[in-house]
């Protein structure tokens, strides 16, 4: 089980899944292989969601001098004034 945990921790999901499949083949009646395989799937999906969230945040132009700066989405104008503008 330790190699599975190490692979998940290292974001190396395909080898972790292979190890889980091997555990399931060797011990089909034991729930550990199935639980760890589900953990691999969950961790991979969570990692993808975090990456998308980080990409969206990195795409924001929060320090632009432009009056037309947007908050990550071109359809929505930024509710904050441009640098040097008044807040009212």
DSSP file (Angstrom, degrees, kcal/mol; ACC not computed):
  #  RESIDUE AA STRUCTURE BP1 BP2  ACC     N-H-->O    O-->H-N    N-H-->O    O-->H-N    TCO  KAPPA ALPHA  PHI   PSI    X-CA   Y-CA   Z-CA
    1    1 A X     >        0   0    0      0, 0.0     4,-2.1     0, 0.0     3,-0.4   0.000 360.0 360.0 360.0 -30.5    0.0    0.0    0.0
    2    2 A X  H  >  +     0   0    0      1,-0.2     4,-2.8     2,-0.2     5,-0.2   0.899 360.0  53.8 -59.4 -42.8    2.9    2.4    0.6
    3    3 A X  H  > S+     0   0    0      1,-0.2     4,-2.1     2,-0.2    -1,-0.2   0.860 108.1  51.6 -60.9 -32.5    3.9    2.6   -3.1
    4    4 A X  H  > S+     0   0    0     -3,-0.4     4,-2.5     2,-0.2    -1,-0.2   0.941 111.3  46.1 -66.3 -46.9    0.3    3.5   -3.9
    5    5 A X  H  X S+     0   0    0     -4,-2.1     4,-2.8     1,-0.2    -2,-0.2   0.914 112.5  50.8 -62.8 -42.8    0.3    6.3   -1.4
    6    6 A X  H  X S+     0   0    0     -4,-2.8     4,-1.9     2,-0.2    -1,-0.2   0.894 110.7  49.2 -61.9 -39.9    3.7    7.5   -2.6
    7    7 A X  H  <>S+     0   0    0     -4,-2.1     5,-3.1     2,-0.2    -2,-0.2   0.908 112.3  47.4 -67.1 -41.6    2.5    7.6   -6.2
    8    8 A X  H ><5S+     0   0    0     -4,-2.5     3,-1.8     1,-0.2    -2,-0.2   0.937 111.8  50.5 -62.9 -45.7   -0.6    9.5   -5.2
    9    9 A X  H 3<5S+     0   0    0     -4,-2.8    -1,-0.2     1,-0.3    -2,-0.2   0.857 110.7  49.9 -60.5 -36.0    1.5   12.0   -3.2
   10   10 A X  T 3<5S-     0   0    0     -4,-1.9    -1,-0.3    -5,-0.2    -2,-0.2   0.328 114.6-118.0 -85.4   8.5    3.8   12.4   -6.2
   11   11 A X  T < 5S+     0   0    0     -3,-1.8     2,-0.8     1,-0.2    -3,-0.2   0.803  71.7 137.5  59.4  32.0    0.8   13.1   -8.5
   12   12 A X     >< +     0   0    0     -5,-3.1     4,-1.2     1,-0.2    -1,-0.2  -0.701  21.3 165.0-107.2  76.7    1.8   10.0  -10.5
   13   13 A X  H  >  +     0   0    0     -2,-0.8     4,-2.5     1,-0.2     5,-0.2   0.860  59.8  59.5 -72.8 -41.3   -1.7    8.6  -11.0
   14   14 A X  H  > S+     0   0    0      1,-0.2     4,-2.1     2,-0.2    -1,-0.2   0.928 109.2  44.5 -58.3 -45.7   -1.3    5.9  -13.7
   15   15 A X  H  > S+     0   0    0      1,-0.2     4,-2.3     2,-0.2    -1,-0.2   0.882 112.1  54.1 -64.3 -34.1    1.2    3.8  -11.8
   16   16 A X  H  X S+     0   0    0     -4,-1.2     4,-2.0     1,-0.2    -1,-0.2   0.908 108.5  49.0 -63.4 -40.9   -0.9    4.2   -8.7
   17   17 A X  H  X S+     0   0    0     -4,-2.5     4,-2.6     2,-0.2    -1,-0.2   0.902 109.3  52.0 -65.6 -40.1   -3.9    2.8  -10.6
   18   18 A X  H  X S+     0   0    0     -4,-2.1     4,-2.3     1,-0.2    -2,-0.2   0.914 109.3  50.1 -61.5 -43.0   -1.9   -0.1  -11.9
   19   19 A X  H  X S+     0   0    0     -4,-2.3     4,-2.1     1,-0.2    -1,-0.2   0.891 110.8  49.5 -63.1 -39.3   -0.8   -1.0   -8.3
   20   20 A X  H  X S+     0   0    0     -4,-2.0     4,-2.5     2,-0.2    -2,-0.2   0.914 109.5  51.2 -65.4 -42.6   -4.4   -0.8   -7.2
   21   21 A X  H  X S+     0   0    0     -4,-2.6     4,-2.4     1,-0.2    -2,-0.2   0.903 109.6  50.5 -61.2 -40.5   -5.5   -3.1  -10.0
   22   22 A X  H  X S+     0   0    0     -4,-2.3     4,-2.3     2,-0.2    -1,-0.2   0.902 109.9  50.1 -63.6 -40.9   -2.8   -5.6   -9.1
   23   23 A X  H  X S+     0   0    0     -4,-2.1     4,-2.5     1,-0.2    -2,-0.2   0.900 110.6  50.1 -63.8 -40.2   -4.0   -5.5   -5.4
   24   24 A X  H  < S+     0   0    0     -4,-2.5    -2,-0.2     2,-0.2    -1,-0.2   0.899 111.2  48.8 -65.1 -40.7   -7.6   -6.1   -6.6
   25   25 A X  H  < S+     0   0    0     -4,-2.4     3,-0.5     1,-0.2    -2,-0.2   0.893 115.6  43.7 -65.6 -39.6   -6.5   -9.0   -8.7
   26   26 A X  H  < S+     0   0    0     -4,-2.3    -2,-0.2     1,-0.2    -1,-0.2   0.852 131.8  20.7 -75.1 -34.2   -4.5  -10.5   -5.9
   27   27 A X    ><  +     0   0    0     -4,-2.5     3,-1.5    -5,-0.2     6,-0.3  -0.588  67.9 165.4-134.8  71.1   -7.1  -10.0   -3.2
   28   28 A X  T 3  S+     0   0    0     -3,-0.5    -1,-0.1     1,-0.3    -3,-0.1   0.739  77.8  51.5 -65.2 -22.5  -10.5   -9.5   -4.9
   29   29 A X  T 3  S+     0   0    0      2,-0.0     2,-0.4    -5,-0.0    -1,-0.3   0.536  91.5  88.6 -91.1  -6.0  -12.5  -10.0   -1.7
   30   30 A X    X   -     0   0    0     -3,-1.5     3,-0.6    -7,-0.2     4,-0.5  -0.788  69.5-146.7 -94.9 133.5  -10.5   -7.4    0.3
   31   31 A X  T 3> S+     0   0    0     -2,-0.4     4,-2.6     1,-0.2     5,-0.2   0.643  80.5  85.9 -74.3 -13.6  -11.9   -3.8    0.1
   32   32 A X  H 3> S+     0   0    0      1,-0.2     4,-2.9     2,-0.2     5,-0.3   0.897  87.7  50.3 -58.6 -44.4   -8.4   -2.1    0.3
   33   33 A X  H <> S+     0   0    0     -3,-0.6     4,-2.1    -6,-0.3    -1,-0.2   0.898 113.6  45.5 -60.9 -41.1   -7.7   -2.3   -3.4
   34   34 A X  H  > S+     0   0    0     -4,-0.5     4,-2.2     2,-0.2    -1,-0.2   0.893 113.5  49.6 -69.2 -40.2  -11.0   -0.8   -4.4
   35   35 A X  H  X S+     0   0    0     -4,-2.6     4,-1.9     2,-0.2    -2,-0.2   0.927 113.3  45.7 -65.5 -45.3  -10.8    1.9   -1.7
   36   36 A X  H  X S+     0   0    0     -4,-2.9     4,-2.1    -5,-0.2    -1,-0.2   0.878 110.4  53.9 -68.1 -35.9   -7.3    2.9   -2.8
   37   37 A X  H  X S+     0   0    0     -4,-2.1     4,-2.3    -5,-0.3    -1,-0.2   0.920 109.1  48.9 -62.6 -41.7   -8.3    2.9   -6.5
   38   38 A X  H  X S+     0   0    0     -4,-2.2     4,-2.8     1,-0.2    -1,-0.2   0.875 108.5  54.2 -64.0 -36.1  -11.1    5.2   -5.7
   39   39 A X  H  X S+     0   0    0     -4,-1.9     4,-2.7     2,-0.2    -1,-0.2   0.882 106.8  51.6 -64.4 -37.4   -8.7    7.4   -3.8
   40   40 A X  H  X S+     0   0    0     -4,-2.1     4,-2.3     2,-0.2    -2,-0.2   0.947 112.0  45.8 -62.2 -48.3   -6.5    7.6   -7.0
   41   41 A X  H  X S+     0   0    0     -4,-2.3     4,-2.3     1,-0.2    -2,-0.2   0.925 114.6  47.8 -61.1 -45.0   -9.5    8.6   -9.1
   42   42 A X  H  X S+     0   0    0     -4,-2.8     4,-2.6     1,-0.2     5,-0.2   0.929 112.1  49.0 -62.2 -46.2  -10.5   11.2   -6.5
   43   43 A X  H  X S+     0   0    0     -4,-2.7     4,-2.3     1,-0.2    -1,-0.2   0.881 110.7  50.8 -62.7 -38.8   -7.1   12.6   -6.1
   44   44 A X  H  X S+     0   0    0     -4,-2.3     4,-2.0     2,-0.2    -1,-0.2   0.925 112.3  45.5 -66.0 -44.2   -6.6   12.9   -9.9
   45   45 A X  H  X S+     0   0    0     -4,-2.3     4,-2.3     2,-0.2    -2,-0.2   0.892 112.8  51.0 -66.1 -39.4   -9.9   14.7  -10.4
   46   46 A X  H  X S+     0   0    0     -4,-2.6     4,-2.4     1,-0.2    -1,-0.2   0.899 108.9  51.9 -63.9 -39.9   -9.2   17.0   -7.5
   47   47 A X  H  X S+     0   0    0     -4,-2.3     4,-2.2    -5,-0.2    -2,-0.2   0.900 109.3  49.6 -63.2 -41.2   -5.8   17.8   -9.0
   48   48 A X  H  X S+     0   0    0     -4,-2.0     4,-2.5     2,-0.2    -2,-0.2   0.913 110.7  50.0 -63.3 -42.8   -7.4   18.7  -12.3
   49   49 A X  H  X S+     0   0    0     -4,-2.3     4,-2.2     1,-0.2    -2,-0.2   0.901 111.0  48.9 -64.4 -40.6   -9.9   21.0  -10.6
   50   50 A X  H  X S+     0   0    0     -4,-2.4     4,-2.6     2,-0.2    -1,-0.2   0.898 110.2  51.7 -65.5 -39.6   -7.1   22.8   -8.7
   51   51 A X  H  X S+     0   0    0     -4,-2.2     4,-2.7     2,-0.2    -2,-0.2   0.924 110.4  48.0 -63.5 -44.1   -5.1   23.2  -11.8
   52   52 A X  H  X S+     0   0    0     -4,-2.5     4,-2.1     1,-0.2    -1,-0.2   0.900 112.4  49.6 -62.5 -40.2   -8.1   24.8  -13.6
   53   53 A X  H  X S+     0   0    0     -4,-2.2     4,-2.2     2,-0.2    -2,-0.2   0.909 111.9  47.7 -65.3 -42.1   -8.7   27.0  -10.7
   54   54 A X  H  X S+     0   0    0     -4,-2.6     4,-2.6     2,-0.2    -2,-0.2   0.904 110.9  51.5 -65.9 -41.2   -5.1   28.1  -10.6
   55   55 A X  H  X S+     0   0    0     -4,-2.7     4,-1.2     1,-0.2    -1,-0.2   0.893 110.1  49.6 -62.6 -39.1   -5.0   28.7  -14.4
   56   56 A X  H  < S+     0   0    0     -4,-2.1     4,-0.4     2,-0.2    -1,-0.2   0.912 112.7  46.7 -66.6 -41.7   -8.1   30.9  -14.1
   57   57 A X  H >< S+     0   0    0     -4,-2.2     3,-1.1     1,-0.2    -2,-0.2   0.888 110.9  51.7 -67.9 -38.4   -6.6   32.9  -11.2
   58   58 A X  H 3< S+     0   0    0     -4,-2.6    -1,-0.2     1,-0.2    -2,-0.2   0.744 102.2  62.1 -70.2 -21.6   -3.3   33.3  -13.1
   59   59 A X  T 3< S+     0   0    0     -4,-1.2    -1,-0.2    -3,-0.2    13,-0.2   0.585  80.4 105.6 -79.7 -10.0   -5.2   34.6  -16.1
   60   60 A X    <   -     0   0    0     -3,-1.1     2,-0.9    -4,-0.4     3,-0.2  -0.483  64.1-147.4 -72.8 139.5   -6.6   37.6  -14.2
   61   61 A X    >   +     0   0    0      9,-0.8     3,-0.9    -2,-0.2    -1,-0.1  -0.654  35.2 157.6-104.5  74.0   -5.0   40.9  -15.0
   62   62 A X  T 3   +     0   0    0     -2,-0.9    -1,-0.2     1,-0.2     7,-0.0   0.671  69.0  46.7 -75.8 -17.3   -5.3   42.4  -11.6
   63   63 A X  T 3  S+     0   0    0     -3,-0.2    -1,-0.2    19,-0.0     2,-0.2   0.045  79.2 134.1-115.9  26.4   -2.6   45.0  -12.0
   64   64 A X    <   -     0   0    0     -3,-0.9    19,-0.6     1,-0.1     5,-0.1  -0.476  49.9-149.2 -77.0 145.7   -3.4   46.4  -15.4
   65   65 A X        +     0   0    0     -2,-0.2    -1,-0.1    17,-0.1     2,-0.1   0.544  66.9 110.0 -85.0  -9.2   -3.4   50.2  -15.9
   66   66 A X    >   -     0   0    0      1,-0.1     3,-1.0     2,-0.1    17,-0.1  -0.401  67.3-143.5 -71.6 140.6   -6.1   49.8  -18.6
   67   67 A X  T 3  S+     0   0    0      1,-0.2    -1,-0.1    -2,-0.1    15,-0.1   0.695 101.3  59.7 -70.5 -19.5   -9.6   51.0  -17.9
   68   68 A X  T 3  S+     0   0    0      9,-0.1    -1,-0.2     2,-0.0    -2,-0.1   0.127  74.3 137.2 -97.8  20.5  -10.9   48.0  -19.8
   69   69 A X    <   -     0   0    0     -3,-1.0     9,-1.2    -5,-0.1     2,-0.3  -0.364  38.7-152.8 -67.9 148.8   -9.3   45.3  -17.6
   70   70 A X  B     -A   77   0A   0      7,-0.2     2,-0.9     9,-0.0    -9,-0.8  -0.768  21.4-116.7-118.6 164.1  -11.4   42.4  -16.7
   71   71 A X  S    S-     0   0    0      5,-0.9   -11,-0.1     2,-0.4   -12,-0.0  -0.590  79.5 -61.7-100.4  68.4  -11.6   40.0  -13.8
   72   72 A X  S    S+     0   0    0     -2,-0.9     2,-0.5   -13,-0.2    -1,-0.1   0.086 124.0  73.9  84.4 -24.6  -10.7   36.7  -15.6
   73   73 A X    >   -     0   0    0      3,-0.3     3,-1.6     1,-0.1    -2,-0.4  -0.982  69.3-147.1-129.3 122.3  -13.7   36.7  -17.9
   74   74 A X  T 3  S+     0   0    0     -2,-0.5    -1,-0.1     1,-0.3    -2,-0.0   0.700  97.7  60.4 -62.0 -19.8  -13.9   39.0  -20.9
   75   75 A X  T 3  S+     0   0    0      1,-0.1     2,-0.5     2,-0.0    -1,-0.3   0.715  98.1  65.4 -81.0 -20.1  -17.7   39.2  -20.5
   76   76 A X  S <  S-     0   0    0     -3,-1.6    -5,-0.9    -5,-0.0    -3,-0.3  -0.896  77.1-139.4-109.9 125.6  -17.6   40.7  -17.0
   77   77 A X  B     -A   70   0A   0     -2,-0.5     2,-0.2    -7,-0.2    -7,-0.2  -0.540  34.8-100.8 -76.4 147.1  -16.1   44.1  -16.3
   78   78 A X        -     0   0    0     -9,-1.2    -1,-0.1    -2,-0.2     4,-0.1  -0.500  22.5-145.7 -68.1 130.9  -14.0   44.3  -13.2
   79   79 A X  S    S+     0   0    0     -2,-0.2     2,-0.3     2,-0.1    -1,-0.1   0.568  77.0  84.4 -75.9  -6.4  -16.0   45.9  -10.3
   80   80 A X  S    S-     0   0    0      1,-0.1    -2,-0.1     3,-0.0     3,-0.1  -0.742  86.0-111.7 -98.0 143.6  -12.9   47.6   -9.0
   81   81 A X        -     0   0    0     -2,-0.3     3,-0.1     1,-0.1    -1,-0.1  -0.331  38.1 -98.5 -69.6 154.5  -11.6   50.9  -10.3
   82   82 A X    >   -     0   0    0      1,-0.2     3,-2.6     2,-0.1   -17,-0.1  -0.258  61.4 -68.9 -64.3 160.6   -8.4   51.0  -12.3
   83   83 A X  T 3  S+     0   0    0    -19,-0.6    -1,-0.2     1,-0.3     3,-0.1  -0.278 127.3  22.3 -53.9 130.4   -5.3   52.1  -10.4
   84   84 A X  T 3  S+     0   0    0      1,-0.3    -1,-0.3    -3,-0.1    -2,-0.1   0.302  98.5 121.2  91.8  -8.4   -5.6   55.8   -9.5
   85   85 A X    <   -     0   0    0     -3,-2.6    -1,-0.3     1,-0.1     2,-0.3  -0.351  67.2-104.6 -83.2 168.0   -9.4   55.7   -9.7
   86   86 A X        -     0   0    0     -3,-0.1    -1,-0.1     1,-0.1    -4,-0.1  -0.642  16.9-135.4 -91.9 151.6  -11.8   56.6   -6.9
   87   87 A X              0   0    0     -2,-0.3    -1,-0.1     1,-0.2    -2,-0.0   0.342 360.0 360.0 -88.0   6.2  -13.7   53.9   -5.1
   88   88 A X              0   0    0      0, 0.0    -1,-0.2     0, 0.0    -3,-0.0   0.467 360.0 360.0-106.9 360.0  -17.1   55.6   -5.1
